[in-house]
Amino acid sequence: MTMAPGGELAASGQKLLSASPQPGTAGAAASPQQPRLAVVTLPGEIDTSNDGQVQDALTRALDGGTAVLVADAGGTTFCGCSGVTALLLTHHRAAAAGAQLRVVVGSPPMRRMLELTAADHVLNTYPTLAAALADGQTPDR
């Protein structure tokens, strides 16, 4: 996924993309070596101003037949309730599709928000992107 001229997320080809989301946007990268794995890099802050973009990026990644979706919030320092809702909705959509959502939670404020909302009891969280990618669990498909 890349940023289109209008600031919207746009799908790209099958190449590995280095997504550097701008503030208030979400980006994604898909790996051609593992076509059933997608990584969506979340923005530094998620709130009501961009939760729709985040939700859309996560949904599009799942719609492509992804078996494992990694939501990389490693650089996310603020996540409001609407962002937590987007992650929980994606978790439920993934489970319904026989896929798995893995969430990278690198910052203490992000982890605390997931704890306060009890979302950490539902979501599969990882301290780093490398840990999320290295998890050998595969969803039942």
Disulfide bonds with the S-S distance in Angstrom:
none
